[in-house]
Amino acid sequence: MAQQFGTLYLIPVTLGEDNITQVLPPDVVSIAQGLDNFVVESEKSARHFLSTIKTIKPVRELSLNLLNEHTEQKDVAALLAPLLAGKDLGLMSDAGCPGVADPGAKLIELAHQKGIRVVPFVGPSSILLSLMASGLNGQQFAFLGYLPVDKTQRNKKLKEIEKRSLTHKETQLFIETPYRNQHMLEAIVSICQPNTRLCVACDISLTTELITSKTIATWKKSPLPDLHKRPTIFLLQA
């Protein structure tokens, strides 16, 4: 008889202190409520989310194992143990969808190698939501993650990104550590060409959400929004 593996469920979570019923389908919440085993990016945020959705078992009785940027590749395989034993497992990121700009992709890769069923669920992705709302090219785009911290290297990279966007007709998406957001916005407005379009998508899905898209020339004509310590996606199209 063939071995029966559990299912790896990719559980999306909210992007902040927003209303769960507005961003997660009821069926997704229902399945997450019934799971006993999870792999999470951070225990604190996972316990908060699981407490909010009111899991069937008390959160203290759930099994939570960590998979984050500090997890070594050799330690990832052990996280498959519940699945190999026939138990379902939920994978959660700190915010948004697991596997997208998220270390959980390592576990998903191994699950496929073992022939384990992987089921993605619908939920908020700041990358896709910002692209949807930007009005920029949604046919061709690239997510670049973080740009260099050093000011000179960052400015050089911004020029490269703008050139790449113009050459490939491609929207460029990137992020910054929240406390450096304002410096990033100021640099983009200062460095990029007048006709280049910039969308700033901040606090996506929250009550404080701000999504503004306009040319650099237009950005220069009005006061810049305050992005300090607010999760933000920058989208650029030359």
C-alpha positions in Angstrom: 0.0 0.0 0.0 1.4 3.4 -1.0 2.4 5.7 1.8 -0.2 8.4 2.5 1.3 11.9 3.1 -0.4 14.8 4.7 -1.2 18.0 2.7 0.9 21.2 2.9 -1.5 24.1 3.1 -0.1 27.5 2.3 -2.0 29.7 4.8 -2.1 33.5 4.0 -2.3 35.9 6.9 -3.3 39.5 7.2 -0.8 42.4 6.4 -1.5 44.1 9.8 -4.2 44.6 12.3 -7.0 44.5 9.7 -10.3 42.7 9.7 -9.8 39.1 8.9 -13.2 38.6 7.4 -12.4 41.3 4.8 -9.1 39.8 3.5 -9.4 36.0 4.1 -12.1 33.7 2.7 -14.1 31.8 5.4 -13.0 28.4 4.0 -9.3 29.4 4.4 -9.9 30.4 8.0 -11.8 27.2 8.7 -9.0 24.9 7.5 -6.4 26.9 9.4 -8.5 26.6 12.6 -8.5 22.9 12.4 -4.7 22.3 11.8 -2.5 21.1 14.6 0.9 21.6 13.0 2.4 24.7 11.5 5.7 26.0 10.1 6.0 29.7 10.7 8.4 32.6 10.1 8.1 33.9 13.6 6.4 32.3 16.6 5.0 35.6 18.1 3.2 36.8 14.9 1.9 33.2 14.2 0.5 32.8 17.7 -1.2 36.2 17.4 -2.8 35.3 14.1 -3.9 31.8 15.3 -5.3 33.3 18.5 -7.3 35.9 16.4 -8.9 33.2 14.2 -9.7 31.1 17.3 -8.2 27.7 16.4 -10.1 24.6 17.5 -7.2 23.5 19.8 -5.8 26.1 22.2 -2.8 27.8 20.6 -0.5 26.6 23.4 -1.2 23.0 22.3 -0.4 23.5 18.6 3.0 22.5 17.2 4.8 25.5 15.7 8.3 25.1 14.1 10.3 28.0 12.7 11.5 28.6 9.2 13.0 32.0 8.6 16.0 33.7 7.0 18.3 32.2 9.6 17.2 28.6 9.0 19.9 26.5 7.4 19.1 24.5 4.3 20.1 21.2 6.1 17.5 21.8 8.8 14.5 22.4 6.4 13.9 18.7 5.7 13.1 17.9 9.3 10.1 20.3 9.1 8.4 17.8 6.7 8.1 15.3 9.5 4.3 15.7 10.1 3.6 15.5 6.4 5.6 12.3 6.0 3.7 10.9 9.0 0.4 11.6 7.2 -0.6 14.8 9.1 -1.6 18.0 7.4 0.7 21.0 7.9 0.1 24.8 7.6 2.9 27.1 6.3 2.6 30.8 7.3 4.6 33.8 6.5 4.9 36.8 8.9 2.6 38.8 6.6 0.8 38.0 3.4 1.3 34.9 1.3 3.8 32.2 2.1 6.4 31.3 -0.5 6.3 34.8 -2.2 9.3 36.8 -1.1 9.4 34.4 1.8 11.7 31.7 3.1 8.8 29.2 3.1 9.6 28.5 -0.5 12.4 26.2 0.7 9.9 23.9 2.4 7.5 24.0 -0.6 10.4 22.9 -2.9 11.2 19.9 -0.7 7.5 19.0 -0.5 7.3 18.8 -4.3 10.4 16.6 -4.4 8.8 14.2 -2.0 5.5 14.1 -3.9 3.6 15.9 -1.2 0.4 17.7 -2.2 0.8 21.5 -1.9 -2.4 23.6 -1.7 -2.1 27.4 -1.9 -5.0 29.5 -0.5 -6.3 32.9 -1.5 -5.1 35.8 0.7 -3.5 39.3 0.6 -0.2 39.7 -1.2 1.2 43.2 -0.9 3.2 42.6 -4.1 0.2 41.7 -6.3 -2.3 44.1 -4.6 0.1 47.0 -5.2 0.6 46.0 -8.8 -3.1 45.7 -9.3 -3.7 49.2 -8.0 -0.7 51.0 -9.6 -1.9 51.3 -13.2 1.6 50.3 -14.3 2.4 47.3 -16.6 0.9 44.2 -15.1 1.9 42.0 -18.1 5.7 42.3 -17.4 7.1 43.0 -14.0 9.9 42.0 -11.6 10.1 42.0 -7.8 13.6 43.0 -6.7 13.3 42.8 -2.9 15.6 45.2 -1.0 17.9 47.6 -2.7 21.4 48.4 -1.3 21.6 50.2 2.0 24.6 52.3 1.1 23.4 55.6 -0.4 25.8 55.6 -3.4 25.0 52.0 -4.2 21.3 52.6 -3.8 21.3 55.5 -6.2 23.3 53.6 -8.7 20.8 50.7 -8.4 17.9 53.1 -8.9 19.3 54.3 -12.2 19.9 50.7 -13.3 16.3 49.8 -12.4 15.0 52.7 -14.4 17.1 51.7 -17.4 15.9 48.1 -17.1 12.3 49.2 -17.0 12.7 51.4 -20.1 14.5 48.7 -22.0 12.2 45.8 -21.2 9.0 47.8 -20.8 8.8 46.2 -17.3 7.4 47.4 -14.0 10.0 47.2 -11.2 8.8 46.5 -7.7 11.0 46.8 -4.6 10.9 47.4 -0.9 12.8 49.1 1.9 13.1 48.7 5.6 10.2 50.8 6.9 12.3 53.3 8.8 14.3 54.1 5.6 11.2 54.5 3.4 11.3 58.3 3.4 14.9 58.4 2.3 14.0 55.9 -0.5 11.1 58.0 -1.7 13.2 61.2 -1.7 16.0 59.4 -3.6 13.6 58.1 -6.3 12.0 61.5 -6.8 15.4 63.2 -7.0 17.2 60.7 -9.3 14.6 59.4 -11.8 13.5 61.0 -15.0 10.5 63.3 -15.1 8.4 61.0 -17.2 9.1 57.9 -15.2 6.0 56.7 -13.3 6.2 55.9 -9.6 3.6 54.2 -7.5 3.8 54.2 -3.7 1.6 51.6 -2.1 1.6 51.9 1.7 -0.3 50.0 4.5 -2.0 47.8 1.9 -5.4 46.5 3.1 -5.3 48.5 6.3 -7.6 51.5 7.2 -4.5 53.8 6.7 -3.9 52.5 3.2 -2.3 54.9 0.8 -1.8 54.1 -2.9 -0.6 57.0 -5.2 0.7 56.7 -8.7 2.0 59.5 -10.8 5.0 60.7 -12.8 8.2 61.9 -11.1 7.5 65.4 -12.5 4.2 65.4 -10.7 5.6 63.9 -7.5 8.0 66.9 -7.4 5.1 69.4 -7.5 3.5 68.3 -4.2 4.5 67.4 -0.6 5.7 63.8 -0.2 3.6 61.5 2.0 5.0 60.4 5.3 6.1 56.8 4.9 8.1 56.5 8.1 7.8 53.0 9.6 4.9 52.1 7.3 5.1 48.9 5.2 5.5 50.2 1.6 6.0 48.8 -1.9 7.6 51.0 -4.5 6.7 50.4 -8.2 8.6 52.1 -11.0 8.0 52.2 -14.8 10.0 54.2 -17.2 
